[in-house]
Amino acid sequence: MCGIAGIVGRQGEMIDPACVRLMCETIIHRGPDDDGIYAKGAVGLGMRRPSIIDLSGGRQPIHNEDKSIWVVFNGEIYNFHELRKELEGRGHECYT
């Protein structure tokens, strides 16, 4: 099972990426194969994961095409072929 870490600061606060990295190092047992962080402004997201599917392209945090939305999650999207087709039909770009 993946490990997810995060922190939300007060308005105007800057989250230190090193803090998020340390949180991810603490949960390395939850996902020894990969990790990722996102820290911008008052938000920091981090994750650890075991590699199951999409070994090379399944890195997290995942973002939309203009990087205005970021997400980390535990689980696999098994109907991604159908979802990808639908999203691309609506003009979205999928990178994984």
C-alpha positions, -999 to +999 in steps of 0.1 A: +000+000+000+013+034-009+022+060+017+009+095+014+021+126+033+011+162+031+011+195+049-010+226+044+003+258+059-013+291+067-021+316+039+012+332+028+033+305+044+059+287+022+063+249+027+099+237+026+103+208+001+129+193+025+101+189+051+080+170+027+110+149+017+117+140+053+081+130+058+084+106+028+117+092+041+098+083+073+073+062+054+097+045+031+084+011+043+051+020+026+066+022-009+102+013-014+102+016-053+094+053-059+087+086-043+077+120-053+070+154-038+053+187-048+057+218-027+044+252-038+033+280-015+014+267+015+009+232+001+032+202+002+023+167-011+045+136-009+041+099-016+059+066-016+048+036-037+055+001-046+056-003-084+028-025-097+016-011-131+029+017-152+064+013-137+080+041-157+052+065-162+032+062-130+052+088-110+033+109-085+023+135-077+003+137-109-007+169-125-030+181-153-017+195-185-012+231-173+000+220-138-028+239-120-040+207-103-018+182-084-029+150-067-014+120-050-034+088-045-033+052-034-046+028-060-046+019-096-069+032-124-077+000-142-101+016-167-075+042-178-079+033-215-115+044-215-109+074-193-080+085-214-100+083-246-128+103-230-105+130-216-085+134-248-118+138-266-125+167-244-092+183-253-071+172-223-035+159-227-025+127-209+012+121-202+009+088-183 
